[in-house]
Amino acid sequence: MKTVNHTMTKSYELVKAMMKKIAILTSAFLSVSAAQAETTIDNLVNASKTIAAKLEQGRYAVYGAEHYASVGGIIDYSAVDDEQYIINEGDIAAYNEALAGVQNALYFTTKMALEEKYEESMVKVSEAVDNFIVASVQLSVVEEVAEKAEVAQETNAVEDQIAVQEFVETNDVTLNQETVVEYNQSIEDIAVNARDAGAFLAASKNEMLTSLSDEHAQDYGNSMAEASISYSATNDILSVQWATNTGHIEFHDFLWGDYVTASEVLGQGEAIYSDQQAYMYQ
């Protein structure tokens, strides 16, 4: 069952989505009050609309005054509320403050944060693949040794045995411990970062997960740009945390459907490698 854990006293009520019910589990590591939703845009709307309304009234006043002046009309200014069109210091201050709020705000969604984590992980995957290629090329001499030795084993012919002997004597076929360490480490790095990249990308495409996370972050006044996101493949838990330790949220069992088996990985890898080899030697 998919669940969402969060450190808060308020619980969400969710309807069935995609025929799957989400249970909301609440905990109270911290007692916090729900913060107001993001207000920077609201402030700018209010401040700008106040001035825009006064501009509109100002235009009416100007055109009306000009008209009546030209026809001998006498304007009764005692009946006019100039606050309708006079822009005061308070209006200016509110508008400029709202502008600064928007300029300094970090508008960042969960989807964007997850896509950024995906890109970061893919950079690490690429670096590890480069290391793997270098190490595997250096170790590929072992494949040649194995091939020649297997021929000598099958034929049991002296000339083939001598061929193996000459090959290992005239070529550097010894294994370098440092290269082996680099090879093993590159595979481990690829496995870890490829798993994370896949999880972050899959999560970024999960609209239910991202919408819940955005709603939660907004309720607590947290910015996703400042969130720390991690993933545990062991338990299928995507964790979103903030340095303030307020509003921590976990998504359980949201990504099981995106898991692939080791046999699927190896099978796909073999197919891709075979295609590459066929292209290179066609």
N, C-alpha and C positions, 0 to 999 in steps of 0.2 A: 504494500500500500504506500502510495506517495504521501509524505508528510512534510510539513514545514514547522521547524522549531524556531522560536524567537524569544529573546529575553525581554519580555514586556508583560504588562498587566492587562492589556487590551487584546481580545481575540477576534479574529476575522470570522465571518460567517460566509461560507462559499457555497455556491450551487454546483450541481454536477456539471462538469465540462468534459466534453469528449467521452461521455458516459463513464467517467472515472471520478470517484469522490475523493476529495483531499481532506484529510483530517488535520486540524490545526491543533498542535500541542503547544501549550503555553508554559512558561517558567518565569520565575521572578528572581533572577540573580541581582537585578537592579530594579528599584522602584522609580519609574520615570513617568512623566506626564507627556502625553502626545503633543508634539510640537505642531505649530501651524504649518500648513502647506507652504511651498515655495511662494514668497511674496514679492520678489523683485519685479516680476512681470506685472503683477497686480498693482503694485505701487506706480509703475510707469504708466499703466493704463489710466489709473485715476488722475495722476498729475497731468498727463498730456491731454486727457479729455477735458479737464477743468479749464486749461488754457485754450484749447480748441473751441470750447463752448463760448468763452469770452471773446475770442476772435470773431466768431460768428455774430454775436450780439453787437460787437464793435462795428462790424461792417454795416449791420442794419442801422445802427445809430448814425453812422457817418452819412450813408446815403439818404436816410430820412431827414437828417438835419439840413443837408445840402438842398434837398427838394423844397422843404418848407421855407428855407431862407430865400429861395428864388421866387416864391409865390407870395411872400409876405406873411408867412406863418410865424407865430411867436412861440418858441419852445418853452414849455413850463418845466424848467429843470428841477424844480422842487418835487416833481412827481416822478422823476427818473432815478432809478437805483443804479448808480454808476458801478457798483460792485458786480453788475452783470457783465461789464465789458472792460473794466480796468484791471490790468494784470498787476498784482501787488508783489511785494518782496517774498511773502509766504509762498505764493504760487511759484515764483522763480526758484526758491530754495527747495521746495518739494520736488519740482521737476528735475533739477540738477542732481539732487540726492538720489532720485529714482534712476536717473541715467547712470550714475556711478554704481549703483547697486547691480544694474544689468551688466555693465561693463566688467565688474569684478566677480560676477557670479560664475559658477561652474555648472553649466547645463550638460549633464552627462547621464545617459541612461544605462541600465543594467546591460542591455544588448551591446552598447558601445564599449562598456567596460570588459565584457566577455570577449568581444572581438579583438580588443587590444591585448588581452591576455593570450588569446589564440595566436596573434601575430608574434608576441614575445616568445611563446613556446616554439613556434615554427622557426624562428631565428636560431634557437638553441638546437633544434632538430637539424637544421641545415649545417650548422657548425659541427655537430657530432657526425653527420654523414660525411663531411669533408675529411674528418679525422679517420673515419672508418675506411674510406677509399684509399687514403695514403697507407694506412697500416695493412689493409688487405692486399694491396698491390705488392707490398714488400714481402708479405707472407705467401703470395701466390706461387712462389717457387716450390713450395711444398707440394702443390698440385702436380707440378711437372715431375718431381721426384716420385710421387705416388704412381703416376702414369707409367713411367719407365720401369719402376720396380715391379709393377703389376705385370707388365709384359714379360719381364725376366722370370717372374714366378710362374706364369702360365706356360711359357715355352720351355723353361728349364734349360735354355740354351746358353752355352758359355759366352757366346758373342753378345747376347743380350745382358748377361750379368756384367760383362766387361764394360758394356755401354753405360750401365748404371754407375759403375765404379768411376769411369772417366768423367761422367757428368758431375758427380758430387765432388770430384777432385778439382775440376777446372772451374766450377761455379761456386759462388758463395751461397750455400744452401742451409747454413746453420740458422737456427732460430735465435733472434735477439730478444731477450727478456723484456726490454723496454718496449719493443714493437708489439709484443704479445699483450703487455699491459695496456697499451694504447688501444689496441684492437678490442680487448674485452671491455675497457672503459667506454669506448665509443658506442658499443652495442647497448650497454646499460644506460648511457645518456640518451640514446635514441629511444629506447623503450619508455623511459620515464617521461621525456618531453613530448614524445608522440602521443602518449596516452593523455597527458594534460591538454595538448593542443586539440585532440579529438573531443575531449570532454567540454572544453570551453566553447568550441565551435558548435557542438550539439546543443549545449545549454543556451547559446545565443540565439538559436533557431527555435527554442521552446518558448512560445508566446505566453503560455500559462506561467512558467517560471519567471520570465522577465517582467511580466506585468505585476505579479505579486511582489517581486523584489522592489520594483519602482514605487509601488504603493507604500510598501513598508518603509523605504528610505525617506519618502516624502513625509510620512506621518511622524517620523522622528527627526526631521530636519537635517538628515544626513545627505551628503553628496556622494554619488557613486564614483566620482572622480577621486575621492579620498578613501574608497573602500579597498580592503585587502581581500582578495578572492583566492580560495584554494579548493582543491578537489581531492577526495579520497576515493580511489577506485575500489579499494577493499570493501567499503560499505556503501558505495555510491552516495556520497554526501558532498554537496556543493556548499561551501561555507562562505558567507559574506560578513566581514567584520570591519569595525572602525576603531581608530586609536582611542576614542573616548570610551570604548567598551559599552556604548549605548546602542541598542537596536540590533544586536547580533542576530543573524538569521541563518538557518540551515535548511537545505532542501534535500530530503531523503527520497531515494528510489525514483527520481525523475528521469534518469538516463539509462535505466537497465535496457531499454529497447534499442539503444545505440551500441551496446557491447558487441564485440566481435571475438571469435575464438582464436586460439593460437593456430589451429589448422587453417582457418580462413586467412589469417595474416600470411602464413607460409605459402598457401596456395596462390594468393594474389601476388605475392612477391615473386614466386617462381614464374608466373605468367608474364609479369612485367619484365623480369630479367631475360626471359627467353625471347620476348619480342625485341628487346634492345639488342641482344646478341644477333638475332636474325637480321635486324636492320643494319648492324655494323658490318656483317660479313656477306651481305647480299651482292 
